[in-house]
Amino acid sequence: MKKTSFYLSLLVLSAFAVLGASCSSKLAPLSNSNFNVTPSPLETVGNQVPATINGTFPEKWFNKNAVVNITPVLKYGNGNEVYGEVQRFQGEKVSGNRNTISQARGGNFAINFNTPYKAGMEASELYLRFDANIKNKTVKLPDVKVADGVIATSALASVLTTEPSVADDGFQRIIKQAQDANIMFVIQQANLRSSELNKSDMNAWKQRVEQAFKDPKQNVDIEISAYASPDGGASLNERLAEQREKNTSAYLEKELKNRHVNADINARYTAQDWDGFRKLVESSNLQDKELILRVLSMYPDSETREREIKNISFVYQDLAETILPQLRRSRLTANIEIIGKSDQEIMEMWRSNPKGLTVEELLYASSLTDNAADQEKIYQYATVNFPQDYRGWNNIGTMYFKRGELNKAKQAFARAAQVSASAPEVNMNEALLSLIDGDTDKAKVQLGRASGANDLGGALGLLYLMDGSYNQAVDAFGNTKSNNAALAQILTKDYSKAASTLKDVANPDATTAYLAAIIGSRTNNFNEVLSNLQKAISLDRKITTKAVNDLEFAKYRNNADFISLLK
């Protein structure tokens, strides 16, 4: 009996050994409980679909002679598959540089997956595909589904609804000019000398005043500022400056009366022109000008200043010859306003005689009409008659862009860039085209050269949206009222502000309503979901299909009203 029991035990042990050897040549299928995906469901970040898959190889699972390659596969549409990067693992008896997994302990691992978003990925499934072998013999393992669907809300960002940058006109209704002339005086004298009164610049000044006064499109007023140099004592300079102002005013009133000019004259005098003195010294080539400027800053009192400067005898001689004579003067200033054409005059001239308009008036005319066809004609005329002004090319390009005529827009912006490659508006508009092409790196460079462009915030906000930098997008949009701005606020979970932004969108469309429906879903307001989806569908029937697959509304898929709306 003992001998029989011994042989029976050997047989049982042998059977277990054979069974163990048989099991060790196989790999059991893994289930989705061995994996965890973040996020789940997947969600777009900008225009990418990123995910991290954390997995576990159970204890005793990984054969010491096995090689296992795992590939993430996103399946969507009619047989479309997108593959992630292959992760390679090996058993303890396999040589190579793959990740080695202990048979006894098993192991944990992480796989990063990222793919550009494509339409249709909302209804998708993420699988792990296994390519395994043991001692070069293939082991079949089934694909394991680890996640369902993609929330693609960030992909609603739109380049085509972004406002392109229109270059401003330089039209000014009133152009202000100031024309100066100086009457110089001899030291300690206030009498007017004929040599000063008959200078060519003085005669030109009087003629300009007369011309401005008699032109109905110009206004003119006159200022007289009389000065004494800051030497000779305060009381003497006070009398000198006052008398110079009186003599200048009397002369000018007589001259203007003879020319039948009845312009307002405002006169004043300054006894000691220390400000003028400082400016002349600062701009001079005096060897010791820093010493003089130091005295001015140290002593606010006029008498002390004058005394200290005179004590610097080697400097004062230069001052007396070069600086002080320039301060003994009366300055005449004609303040002239040139009144431009009225809006009505500009539009009448555009229709009857456009050649009579300057380029600034022409570009301004485009802002006086809401008719897109008329605006386009104006810009077209500008490109023909002012081809070296980039603004005509740029602005007609913005019209093509808004209409979706991207090839025409590209040509117009390229022509504008030939004229002025550094123009901020052109760089911003070309950046929008780069974003349409998916070239965000190029767009970043172009937007870096677009500082000061109109509507730059909208383009920068869009770039940040597409880059997945949502907080920066919100900051860039600022107070912009657009679908893209509201989308950035939704993605940063500021639903109240996003709803307010959508209400203020100037030209709401289907996307405006669709975004409002998403806000309703995220804030559990089913009435807002239904009413806004209904509005969106009435504007674009394709919204029905989108809403059916959109995981933003997954919790309502069994709701009768929701189902009825999307039939």
ChimeraX attribute file (.defattr): number of C-alpha atoms within 10 A of each C-alpha:
attribute: neighborCount
match mode: 1-to-1
recipient: residues
	/A:1	5
	/A:2	7
	/A:3	7
	/A:4	8
	/A:5	10
	/A:6	10
	/A:7	11
	/A:8	12
	/A:9	11
	/A:10	11
	/A:11	12
	/A:12	11
	/A:13	12
	/A:14	12
	/A:15	12
	/A:16	12
	/A:17	12
	/A:18	12
	/A:19	11
	/A:20	11
	/A:21	11
	/A:22	10
	/A:23	13
	/A:24	18
	/A:25	16
	/A:26	19
	/A:27	19
	/A:28	13
	/A:29	12
	/A:30	17
	/A:31	12
	/A:32	15
	/A:33	10
	/A:34	14
	/A:35	20
	/A:36	16
	/A:37	19
	/A:38	14
	/A:39	15
	/A:40	17
	/A:41	18
	/A:42	24
	/A:43	23
	/A:44	24
	/A:45	22
	/A:46	24
	/A:47	22
	/A:48	19
	/A:49	19
	/A:50	18
	/A:51	22
	/A:52	16
	/A:53	19
	/A:54	15
	/A:55	17
	/A:56	15
	/A:57	18
	/A:58	16
	/A:59	13
	/A:60	14
	/A:61	21
	/A:62	27
	/A:63	25
	/A:64	21
	/A:65	18
	/A:66	27
	/A:67	28
	/A:68	21
	/A:69	16
	/A:70	19
	/A:71	19
	/A:72	27
	/A:73	22
	/A:74	23
	/A:75	20
	/A:76	19
	/A:77	12
	/A:78	7
	/A:79	6
	/A:80	12
	/A:81	15
	/A:82	13
	/A:83	17
	/A:84	17
	/A:85	13
	/A:86	17
	/A:87	17
	/A:88	16
	/A:89	21
	/A:90	25
	/A:91	21
	/A:92	17
	/A:93	12
	/A:94	17
	/A:95	11
	/A:96	11
	/A:97	9
	/A:98	15
	/A:99	16
	/A:100	21
	/A:101	23
	/A:102	20
	/A:103	19
	/A:104	13
	/A:105	13
	/A:106	16
	/A:107	17
	/A:108	13
	/A:109	14
	/A:110	14
	/A:111	17
	/A:112	16
	/A:113	19
	/A:114	17
	/A:115	15
	/A:116	12
	/A:117	19
	/A:118	13
	/A:119	11
	/A:120	17
	/A:121	22
	/A:122	25
	/A:123	18
	/A:124	20
	/A:125	19
	/A:126	27
	/A:127	21
	/A:128	21
	/A:129	18
	/A:130	21
	/A:131	17
	/A:132	21
	/A:133	21
	/A:134	20
	/A:135	11
	/A:136	10
	/A:137	11
	/A:138	13
	/A:139	18
	/A:140	14
	/A:141	17
	/A:142	15
	/A:143	20
	/A:144	20
	/A:145	18
	/A:146	20
	/A:147	23
	/A:148	18
	/A:149	22
	/A:150	25
	/A:151	23
	/A:152	24
	/A:153	21
	/A:154	22
	/A:155	19
	/A:156	17
	/A:157	23
	/A:158	16
	/A:159	19
	/A:160	16
	/A:161	14
	/A:162	22
	/A:163	19
	/A:164	28
	/A:165	25
	/A:166	21
	/A:167	20
	/A:168	15
	/A:169	17
	/A:170	11
	/A:171	17
	/A:172	14
	/A:173	14
	/A:174	15
	/A:175	12
	/A:176	14
	/A:177	12
	/A:178	13
	/A:179	14
	/A:180	15
	/A:181	19
	/A:182	21
	/A:183	20
	/A:184	23
	/A:185	21
	/A:186	12
	/A:187	15
	/A:188	16
	/A:189	13
	/A:190	23
	/A:191	14
	/A:192	16
	/A:193	12
	/A:194	8
	/A:195	9
	/A:196	14
	/A:197	15
	/A:198	12
	/A:199	14
	/A:200	10
	/A:201	14
	/A:202	17
	/A:203	12
	/A:204	14
	/A:205	19
	/A:206	18
	/A:207	13
	/A:208	15
	/A:209	23
	/A:210	18
	/A:211	15
	/A:212	21
	/A:213	19
	/A:214	14
	/A:215	12
	/A:216	10
	/A:217	13
	/A:218	17
	/A:219	20
	/A:220	25
	/A:221	18
	/A:222	19
	/A:223	17
	/A:224	23
	/A:225	20
	/A:226	30
	/A:227	29
	/A:228	33
	/A:229	27
	/A:230	23
	/A:231	22
	/A:232	14
	/A:233	15
	/A:234	17
	/A:235	10
	/A:236	14
	/A:237	22
	/A:238	16
	/A:239	15
	/A:240	26
	/A:241	27
	/A:242	19
	/A:243	18
	/A:244	26
	/A:245	23
	/A:246	18
	/A:247	15
	/A:248	23
	/A:249	22
	/A:250	10
	/A:251	13
	/A:252	17
	/A:253	16
	/A:254	12
	/A:255	13
	/A:256	15
	/A:257	11
	/A:258	9
	/A:259	13
	/A:260	12
	/A:261	19
	/A:262	14
	/A:263	18
	/A:264	11
	/A:265	16
	/A:266	12
	/A:267	17
	/A:268	16
	/A:269	22
	/A:270	18
	/A:271	20
	/A:272	25
	/A:273	20
	/A:274	18
	/A:275	10
	/A:276	17
	/A:277	19
	/A:278	16
	/A:279	12
	/A:280	16
	/A:281	20
	/A:282	14
	/A:283	9
	/A:284	12
	/A:285	9
	/A:286	15
	/A:287	9
	/A:288	13
	/A:289	17
	/A:290	12
	/A:291	12
	/A:292	21
	/A:293	16
	/A:294	10
	/A:295	16
	/A:296	20
	/A:297	9
	/A:298	11
	/A:299	13
	/A:300	10
	/A:301	9
	/A:302	16
	/A:303	15
	/A:304	14
	/A:305	20
	/A:306	18
	/A:307	12
	/A:308	16
	/A:309	20
	/A:310	16
	/A:311	11
	/A:312	13
	/A:313	11
	/A:314	11
	/A:315	17
	/A:316	17
	/A:317	12
	/A:318	14
	/A:319	19
	/A:320	14
	/A:321	10
	/A:322	14
	/A:323	21
	/A:324	21
	/A:325	16
	/A:326	18
	/A:327	22
	/A:328	28
	/A:329	22
	/A:330	26
	/A:331	20
	/A:332	25
	/A:333	21
	/A:334	23
	/A:335	17
	/A:336	21
	/A:337	18
	/A:338	18
	/A:339	16
	/A:340	16
	/A:341	17
	/A:342	10
	/A:343	15
	/A:344	11
	/A:345	10
	/A:346	21
	/A:347	21
	/A:348	12
	/A:349	18
	/A:350	18
	/A:351	8
	/A:352	10
	/A:353	11
	/A:354	18
	/A:355	12
	/A:356	12
	/A:357	16
	/A:358	13
	/A:359	21
	/A:360	14
	/A:361	23
	/A:362	24
	/A:363	24
	/A:364	20
	/A:365	23
	/A:366	21
	/A:367	13
	/A:368	14
	/A:369	12
	/A:370	9
	/A:371	10
	/A:372	11
	/A:373	10
	/A:374	14
	/A:375	20
	/A:376	19
	/A:377	13
	/A:378	21
	/A:379	24
	/A:380	17
	/A:381	18
	/A:382	25
	/A:383	22
	/A:384	11
	/A:385	13
	/A:386	16
	/A:387	16
	/A:388	16
	/A:389	15
	/A:390	25
	/A:391	28
	/A:392	30
	/A:393	28
	/A:394	31
	/A:395	32
	/A:396	24
	/A:397	31
	/A:398	27
	/A:399	20
	/A:400	18
	/A:401	25
	/A:402	15
	/A:403	11
	/A:404	13
	/A:405	13
	/A:406	17
	/A:407	12
	/A:408	16
	/A:409	25
	/A:410	19
	/A:411	15
	/A:412	24
	/A:413	29
	/A:414	21
	/A:415	21
	/A:416	28
	/A:417	21
	/A:418	12
	/A:419	16
	/A:420	16
	/A:421	16
	/A:422	14
	/A:423	20
	/A:424	23
	/A:425	32
	/A:426	33
	/A:427	27
	/A:428	31
	/A:429	32
	/A:430	25
	/A:431	28
	/A:432	27
	/A:433	21
	/A:434	18
	/A:435	22
	/A:436	15
	/A:437	11
	/A:438	13
	/A:439	13
	/A:440	18
	/A:441	12
	/A:442	16
	/A:443	25
	/A:444	18
	/A:445	13
	/A:446	21
	/A:447	23
	/A:448	14
	/A:449	19
	/A:450	24
	/A:451	15
	/A:452	12
	/A:453	21
	/A:454	18
	/A:455	17
	/A:456	23
	/A:457	22
	/A:458	26
	/A:459	28
	/A:460	25
	/A:461	27
	/A:462	29
	/A:463	27
	/A:464	22
	/A:465	28
	/A:466	25
	/A:467	16
	/A:468	19
	/A:469	18
	/A:470	25
	/A:471	15
	/A:472	16
	/A:473	28
	/A:474	28
	/A:475	16
	/A:476	21
	/A:477	24
	/A:478	12
	/A:479	12
	/A:480	18
	/A:481	19
	/A:482	23
	/A:483	28
	/A:484	31
	/A:485	30
	/A:486	29
	/A:487	32
	/A:488	28
	/A:489	23
	/A:490	24
	/A:491	20
	/A:492	15
	/A:493	14
	/A:494	15
	/A:495	20
	/A:496	13
	/A:497	13
	/A:498	25
	/A:499	20
	/A:500	13
	/A:501	21
	/A:502	22
	/A:503	15
	/A:504	13
	/A:505	16
	/A:506	9
	/A:507	9
	/A:508	14
	/A:509	14
	/A:510	20
	/A:511	23
	/A:512	23
	/A:513	24
	/A:514	24
	/A:515	25
	/A:516	28
	/A:517	28
	/A:518	24
	/A:519	25
	/A:520	23
	/A:521	20
	/A:522	16
	/A:523	14
	/A:524	12
	/A:525	13
	/A:526	18
	/A:527	12
	/A:528	18
	/A:529	24
	/A:530	18
	/A:531	16
	/A:532	23
	/A:533	27
	/A:534	21
	/A:535	18
	/A:536	24
	/A:537	20
	/A:538	13
	/A:539	14
	/A:540	13
	/A:541	13
	/A:542	12
	/A:543	19
	/A:544	18
	/A:545	12
	/A:546	16
	/A:547	20
	/A:548	19
	/A:549	19
	/A:550	20
	/A:551	22
	/A:552	19
	/A:553	19
	/A:554	13
	/A:555	10
	/A:556	16
	/A:557	15
	/A:558	9
	/A:559	10
	/A:560	9
	/A:561	12
	/A:562	18
	/A:563	12
	/A:564	8
	/A:565	13
	/A:566	18
	/A:567	8
